[in-house]
Amino acid sequence: MMLRTRVFELSNEKYADLSALARAMGISQSQLYRVKRGMCPVNERFIIGAAKAFPGYKLDDLLYVAPRAEARMSTDNRRDEILRLRETGLTYAEIGRRLGITRERVWQIFMRVRRVSTKKKPSLDSKVMLTTSEATQLLGVRPNTVRRWNNKGILKAYRISPRGDRRFRRQDIDGFLKEAEIE
């Protein structure tokens, strides 16, 4: 586990810049910058300085424990934790600091989850012409199987575009499925 700080978020309201914060904490600017960049851990002097600079706050408000890089969460747990923290209103940067990853990585994971959850399968009921992948969904076979059936004349396809993409009529697919049920 690693001790992390929330001092930098709180300082925006109270101090004009980081040099004023460093003076109030009684530490050097370089130590403050090193802690902010993650180059230096939060030490006893930093904690005492944070308590001096923010007298109305408890230590729990100023500091939190974050997992080290070696003790990372599993991908699923981290994804769930990011979603939970995002729902509480935390920013990507705050979530990243809590989990020990960058804000960009938090954003990537969050966007991937949103993309997957909002991706909807096309409604194949209303389509007249189907692509190869849509035909495979209806037939429950691999794309190469559908192409092979088309090449052998088992399943009729229409070639479109200069590239020769295959399109299958919905009626032909339904008829093929009915014949398969009868046999």
C-alpha positions as CSV (number, residue, x, y, z in Angstrom):
1,M,0.0,0.0,0.0
2,M,1.1,3.5,-0.6
3,L,0.0,6.8,1.0
4,R,-1.4,9.3,-1.4
5,T,-2.6,12.9,-0.8
6,R,-5.6,15.1,-1.7
7,V,-3.7,18.3,-0.7
8,F,-3.3,19.4,-4.3
9,E,-7.1,19.3,-5.0
10,L,-7.8,21.2,-1.8
11,S,-5.1,23.8,-2.4
12,N,-6.8,25.2,-5.5
13,E,-9.4,26.9,-3.2
14,K,-7.1,28.1,-0.5
15,Y,-3.7,28.9,-2.0
16,A,-2.8,31.0,-5.1
17,D,-0.1,28.6,-6.3
18,L,2.0,25.7,-5.2
19,S,4.8,27.9,-3.8
20,A,2.3,29.5,-1.4
21,L,1.2,26.0,-0.4
22,A,4.8,24.9,0.1
23,R,5.4,27.9,2.4
24,A,2.2,27.2,4.4
25,M,3.3,23.5,4.8
26,G,6.8,24.5,5.8
27,I,8.5,22.3,3.1
28,S,10.5,23.1,0.0
29,Q,8.8,23.7,-3.3
30,S,10.9,20.9,-4.8
31,Q,9.6,18.4,-2.3
32,L,6.1,19.5,-3.0
33,Y,6.6,19.1,-6.8
34,R,8.3,15.7,-6.4
35,V,5.3,14.4,-4.3
36,K,2.9,15.8,-6.9
37,R,4.7,14.1,-9.8
38,G,5.0,10.8,-7.8
39,M,8.8,11.0,-7.7
40,C,8.8,11.2,-3.9
41,P,6.5,9.4,-1.5
42,V,4.4,11.2,1.1
43,N,6.6,11.3,4.2
44,E,6.1,12.4,7.8
45,R,7.2,16.0,7.1
46,F,4.7,16.3,4.3
47,I,1.9,15.0,6.5
48,I,2.8,17.4,9.3
49,G,2.9,20.3,6.8
50,A,-0.5,19.3,5.3
51,A,-2.0,19.3,8.8
52,K,-0.5,22.8,9.3
53,A,-1.7,24.2,5.9
54,F,-5.2,22.8,6.3
55,P,-6.1,23.0,10.0
56,G,-9.8,22.4,9.6
57,Y,-9.3,19.0,7.9
58,K,-8.8,15.5,9.4
59,L,-6.0,13.3,8.2
60,D,-8.6,11.2,6.4
61,D,-9.6,14.2,4.3
62,L,-6.0,15.0,3.4
63,L,-4.6,11.5,2.8
64,Y,-5.7,8.1,1.6
65,V,-4.1,4.7,1.0
66,A,-3.7,3.5,-2.6
67,P,-2.5,0.2,-3.9
68,R,1.1,-0.1,-5.1
69,A,1.8,-0.9,-8.7
70,E,2.7,-4.5,-7.7
71,A,-0.5,-5.0,-5.8
72,R,-2.9,-3.9,-8.6
73,M,-6.5,-4.9,-8.8
74,S,-7.6,-7.4,-11.3
75,T,-8.9,-5.9,-14.5
76,D,-12.6,-6.6,-13.6
77,N,-12.3,-5.2,-10.1
78,R,-10.5,-2.1,-11.3
79,R,-13.1,-1.5,-14.0
80,D,-15.9,-1.9,-11.5
81,E,-14.1,0.4,-9.0
82,I,-13.7,3.1,-11.7
83,L,-17.4,2.9,-12.6
84,R,-18.3,3.2,-9.0
85,L,-16.0,6.1,-8.3
86,R,-17.1,7.9,-11.5
87,E,-20.7,7.6,-10.4
88,T,-19.9,9.4,-7.1
89,G,-18.7,12.4,-9.2
90,L,-14.9,12.0,-8.9
91,T,-12.8,13.2,-11.8
92,Y,-10.5,10.9,-13.8
93,A,-7.5,12.4,-12.1
94,E,-8.9,11.7,-8.6
95,I,-9.8,8.2,-9.5
96,G,-6.3,7.6,-11.0
97,R,-4.6,8.9,-7.9
98,R,-6.7,6.5,-5.8
99,L,-6.0,3.5,-8.0
100,G,-2.4,4.3,-8.7
101,I,-2.9,4.7,-12.5
102,T,-2.9,7.7,-14.8
103,R,-6.0,9.8,-15.5
104,E,-5.7,8.9,-19.2
105,R,-5.8,5.2,-18.3
106,V,-8.9,5.7,-16.2
107,W,-10.5,7.6,-19.1
108,Q,-9.6,4.7,-21.5
109,I,-11.1,2.1,-19.3
110,F,-14.2,4.2,-18.6
111,M,-14.8,4.8,-22.3
112,R,-14.2,1.2,-23.3
113,V,-16.9,0.1,-20.8
114,R,-19.3,2.8,-22.1
115,R,-18.6,1.8,-25.7
116,V,-19.3,-1.9,-25.0
117,S,-22.4,-1.3,-22.9
118,T,-23.9,1.1,-25.4
119,K,-23.1,-1.0,-28.4
120,K,-26.4,-2.5,-29.6
121,K,-26.8,-5.4,-32.0
122,P,-28.7,-4.4,-35.1
123,S,-32.3,-5.4,-35.4
124,L,-32.2,-8.0,-38.1
125,D,-36.0,-8.3,-38.2
126,S,-36.6,-5.2,-40.2
127,K,-33.7,-5.6,-42.6
128,V,-34.3,-6.9,-46.1
129,M,-30.7,-7.3,-47.2
130,L,-28.1,-8.7,-44.7
131,T,-24.3,-8.6,-44.6
132,T,-22.3,-11.8,-44.2
133,S,-21.8,-11.2,-40.5
134,E,-25.6,-10.5,-40.0
135,A,-26.4,-13.7,-41.9
136,T,-23.9,-15.7,-39.7
137,Q,-25.8,-14.3,-36.6
138,L,-29.1,-15.6,-37.9
139,L,-27.7,-19.0,-39.0
140,G,-25.4,-19.5,-36.1
141,V,-22.4,-20.5,-38.2
142,R,-19.0,-19.0,-39.0
143,P,-18.6,-16.4,-41.8
144,N,-16.5,-18.8,-43.9
145,T,-19.3,-21.3,-43.8
146,V,-21.8,-18.8,-45.2
147,R,-19.4,-17.9,-47.9
148,R,-18.8,-21.5,-48.8
149,W,-22.5,-22.2,-48.9
150,N,-22.8,-19.3,-51.3
151,N,-20.0,-20.5,-53.5
152,K,-21.6,-24.0,-53.7
153,G,-25.0,-22.5,-54.5
154,I,-26.6,-23.7,-51.3
155,L,-27.4,-20.1,-50.2
156,K,-28.0,-17.3,-52.6
157,A,-26.2,-14.0,-52.3
158,Y,-26.1,-10.8,-54.3
159,R,-22.8,-9.1,-55.1
160,I,-22.8,-5.3,-54.6
161,S,-20.1,-2.6,-55.1
162,P,-16.9,-2.9,-57.1
163,R,-15.4,-4.9,-54.3
164,G,-18.0,-7.6,-54.7
165,D,-19.4,-7.6,-51.1
166,R,-22.1,-10.2,-50.5
167,R,-25.6,-9.4,-49.4
168,F,-28.2,-12.0,-48.5
169,R,-31.9,-11.5,-48.8
170,R,-33.8,-12.0,-45.5
171,Q,-36.3,-14.2,-47.3
172,D,-33.6,-16.5,-48.6
173,I,-32.2,-16.9,-45.1
174,D,-35.6,-17.7,-43.6
175,G,-36.3,-20.2,-46.4
176,F,-32.9,-21.9,-45.8
177,L,-33.7,-22.2,-42.1
178,K,-37.2,-23.6,-42.8
179,E,-35.7,-26.2,-45.2
180,A,-33.1,-27.2,-42.5
181,E,-36.0,-27.7,-40.0
182,I,-37.9,-30.0,-42.3
183,E,-34.9,-32.2,-43.0
